[in-house]
Amino acid sequence: MIKKVSKMSRLSRREKETLRKNLIIITVPILLIAIIILIVVLSKRTKNDNSVPDADKSGVILIYTIREEHTKEEAEEVVEVMKKRASLYSDYATVEYRNVGDIVVRIPMSTKGYNTNPLINMMSVKGEVYLFDENNNTTYTSGNRYFVLAKNKNIISAEALIEKNPEVDYDQVVLSFTLDEDRSERLMNGTADGRNDTFYIYLDGRQIGKAYVRDQVKDGTLKTYDIAEFDEAQRIADIMNSGSYPVDVDLAVTQVN
């Protein structure tokens, strides 16, 4: 009986070891190349996920000019406020400061709906919010208690709502905003006697509403029902949430791609 012997079994131990080493030498580079290709593909996919989609390449370029002498810090603050406002309308909007005092805002065609007018209008608003008492003072005195009322930096959140107005007992648009811890505590102490108070809300020097207080304010939240349109209340809430420019800016150029 003749036994068939494979070529592998006929190889000597030294030959087998040499063949195994050669296979390793060939296989390792191939695996490394495959790993590198995989890394490149994944990095490109990640980059594409964070880039502007092809459908959003077109859009609007706005160039704003800082109207007055300003510091680098003031310019950076304007850019940060603009970024917050732009993010409300487009996931891919960019804001860039130029040394000549210009700020370039690029707004691609947004998947949220291509209507840049609300953003253009908001970008042009300085956004200074002040709260005055009924005597048009920025301070408020209640008995022996004294506290300074709020402006932008003291507002930690704002929102537009539809809710029942306790004064008239039916649903209305309401702009609600909450003060920071320090101003909330002062407001609570200042309204502890429960007397009727009226606070006036101003945006860039224009009165936009009144907040009526009938009881002690314990949560730092004030509301005004004087804004008729929900969209306008939402716009003001967005301005309150994004902050104000430390300097004035003007829209200088609008370019549509």
C-alpha positions, 0 to 999 in steps of 0.5 A, a space after each residue: 500500500 502506497 501512502 501519499 505524502 503532501 509537499 508540506 509534510 516532505 519539507 524539513 523543519 527548517 524549510 517550514 520555519 522559513 516559509 512561516 517567516 516569509 508568510 508573516 513578512 508578506 501578511 503584516 504589511 498587507 494588514 498595516 496597509 488595510 488599517 491605514 486605508 480604514 483610518 483614512 476612510 473613517 477620517 474622511 467620513 468624520 470630516 464630511 459629517 462636520 462640513 457643509 452639505 453640498 446642498 448648503 454650499 450656496 447662501 448669504 454672506 453678510 459683512 458687518 462693520 464695527 462702528 466705533 473704536 474698539 478693543 480686540 476683546 470687544 471685537 471677540 465679544 461681538 463675534 461670540 454673540 453673533 455665533 450664538 445668534 447665527 446658530 439659531 438659524 443655521 447649523 453651518 453658519 460661520 462668523 469671522 473677524 477681520 483686523 480692519 474691523 469687519 465681521 464676515 457672517 456666512 449663512 449657507 442654505 439652512 436645512 431649517 428653512 432658507 429665510 435669512 431675513 430674521 437672522 439679518 435683522 437680529 444680527 443688526 440689533 445691539 441687544 442691550 436690555 435694561 429693566 427699570 422701576 416705575 420711576 424710570 430708575 435703574 435702581 429700586 427702593 423698597 422700605 430700607 431695602 435697595 437693589 440694582 435692577 438688571 441688564 443683559 448680563 443678569 439674564 440667564 434665560 428667556 423664552 416666548 410662551 403662550 399662557 393665561 394672563 392672570 390679569 385678564 384670564 385668557 391666553 396671551 403671548 408672554 415673554 418670560 425671563 429669569 435673572 441670575 442668582 444675585 439679582 433674583 435674591 435682590 428682587 425677592 428681598 425687594 418685593 417681600 412686602 407684596 406691594 404692587 410693582 411695575 417694571 419696564 423692559 427696554 431693548 436698545 432704548 425702546 420700551 418693549 413691555 411691562 412686568 407687573 408684580 403683585 406678590 413677592 418674586 421668589 424665583 427671579 422670573 419676570 413676565 410681560 404680556 405686552 408683546 402681541 406677536 409670538 415671533 416678536 417675543 421669540 426674537 427678543 428672547 433669542 436676543 436676551 439669550 445670546 447677549 448684547 454687543 459691547 459696541 455698535 455694528 452696521 451691516 455694510 455688505 450683503 452678498 447672495 451666492 
